[in-house]
Amino acid sequence: MAAPRSGHRTVVTPDRYAEVLRHLRHVVADLDAGDRLPAERELAGTLGIGRAALRRVLGDLAADGLVETRHQSGTYVMAASSCVRALGGRGRREGPVREHPPAHL
């Protein structure tokens, strides 16, 4: 990851952007339809990216039908069938069911 600029901004390289996008695709695939993602500020901090970059990632996930952002409410996982289609037909990954996103987002 690139060094932060003044004003506490983090430069997100195309490789880092793709890495975060890929990571969130898999996180969302492990969640249930209707689950709410953490708040933007929290999620951006956890991922080590700025909120503007996170919004671009969430916009890409929304365009793929994986999530829906509701004004002043949050970002929610869409129906499981949308997730399966967006991930190329792969269903949920094996493993325990989680009620909340993992702490390492």
N, C-alpha and C positions, 0 to 999 in steps of 0.2 A: 504494500500500500504506500502511496506517495505521502510525503510529509505535509502536515497541515499548513495552510497559508495563514496570513494574518486574518483576524476576525473569526478564528476557530473553524474555518471551512476546511473540508477535506477534499483533495483532488481525487476524483474517481476515474481511474484509467478504464479503457474499454474492457480489458481483461478482468479487472475487479468488478466492474458492472455485470459482466457475463457470469462471473462466479456467484455474485449475490443473487442474480436472477435465477440461476440454476438451483442454488440452495433453497430459495424461497419456494420454487416450484415443488421441490420434494417435501418441504415442511407442510405446505398447503395440502399436498396429496395425502399426508398422514392425518389430517384433521377431518372432522365431520362437517357436512354442509351446515351452514349457519354459525359455525364457530367464529368468534371474533379474534382478529389478530391484535397484538399489543398496539398501544398508541404509537403514532408516527415518531414522536420524539424518543420514546423508549426503544422502539425497534431500530431506528437509525443509529442511536447510541450503541446498542448491542452489536449491530453489524459493522460499526465503525465507518459509516458513511453519513453524508449530510442528508437533511430532510428533502432537499430538492432532488437528489439522486434517488432516494427511496421512493418519492412520488412517481418518478419516471419508471422505476421497477414495478411499482404497484399498478401503474397505467398499462404496462405491458402484460401483467398478469390479468388485469381486467379485460384487456382486448382479447386475450386467449380464453376468456370465460372462466377463469379460475377463482377470481375474487370480485367482489362488488364493494365499492366505496360509497358509503352513505354520508352525506353532508352532516357534520357535527355529531355523527354517531360512531363512525369507525369503518374498518375494512373487514368484510365478512367473506368466509369461504362459500363458494357457490356449490351447487349440487354435485355429488360425487361423479355422476356421469360426465359432467363437463371436465372434471379433473382428469378422468381416464382418457377422454378424447384429446385433451391438450397435452397429455404425456405420451401420446402415441399408442394408446390402447393398453398400457400397463396399468394394472389396478394398484391398490394400496400396497405399500411395502409390508413385508412380514414384520411382526414385532408387537409389543404391547400397545394397547389402545391408550392414548393420552387424552386427558381432559383439557389440558392447556398446552400451548406450544412449549417445546423444550427451552430451558434457560439459555442454551448456547446459540440461540438465533443469531 
